[in-house]
């Protein structure tokens, strides 16, 4: 397994995801979304794996309402890449597979 956890340092679900993998002895790479963001290639891979751009939007984020009014996915994508605080976390990748949010049932199938 090659686990990457994209998260925010103050996100409880991100901390729970890190704890999940630590408890099982699975090594992972932790990436602070607010500090480093996500590359376009990583974003495309995650978007494809989770089933669309709308699943990546954090509805609790301040500017999330603005994204709903953007008509084109390309506009939403640009906004999310430029403002990673709008992404729902944690985003957990295992190669081409990915999840958004705390998904231990899915992660179990990766072991």
N, C-alpha and C positions, 0 to 999 in steps of 0.2 A: 504494500500500500504506500502511496505517495500522497499524504494528506496535507492540504493547505487550508488554513483557517483565516479568512479575511474577516476582520471584525473591528469593533470600536472598543477602546480601553474601558469605557464606562458602561458597556452593554452587558447586562446580566446573562443573556442567552449566549453571548460569546464566551463568557467565563464558564458557563455550564458545559459548553461544547469542549473547551480546553480540558476541563475536569474529566469529561467522559472519556476522551482519548488517553489522558494521563493514567486514569484508573485501570485501563486495559493494556497499558504498556506500549501504546502505539505512538511512535514519534510523529511529530507534525511540525510544519512550518507556520508560524504565526505572523500575519501581515496586518499591520495597523492601517486600515483603510483611510483614516483621516490624514495620516502622515504620508503614506506612499501611494494611495489610490490603487487603481487597477488598470492594467494595460488594456488596450482595445482588443487584443487577441484573447486575453483571459476573459474579458467581459463577454465577447461573442460566444466563447465556449460555454460559459456559465448560463448565458441566456438560452442557448440551444438546449442545454441539459435540463433546465428547470421548466421549460415550456413557454418562454416568452418574456418580454420585457416588463410586463405589468406585475409579474410575480417578484421582481427585484425591487420594487418601490416600497419604501417604508412608509406606510400610511400615517404613522405617528410623527413623522418628520414635519418640521415647520412649513417647508415649501412644497409638500407633497400635493396639496390642492392645485398648485400651479401646473404640475405635470399632467393632471387629468385633463386640462384644457388644451394641451399640446396635441394637435391632430395626428402628427406623423411620428412613427416610432424612431425615425432618425433624429428628430428634435429631442425626444425623450432621452435617447441614448447619449446624445451630446451633453445634455443637462446632467445626466447621471455620472458620466465620466468626468465632467468638470466640477461636480459637487458630490463627492462620494458619501457625504452625510445623509443623502437621500436614499441610499441603498439599505435594504433590510439586512440585518446581520443576525447571526454569523452566516457567511457564505463559505461552505465547506466543499472543497474539491478533492476528488480522488481520480486523477487522470482526466478522462472525458466525462465522468460522472460528477454531479454537483447537487447540493441542496441549499435552500435558503431558509434561515430560521433554525430553531432547535429541533432536529429530526433524528433522535436516537434509533428509532425503528428502522430507518433506511440505512444508517451507519452500521447497524448490526449485520446487514446483508453484505457489507463490504469486507468483513473480517474473514 
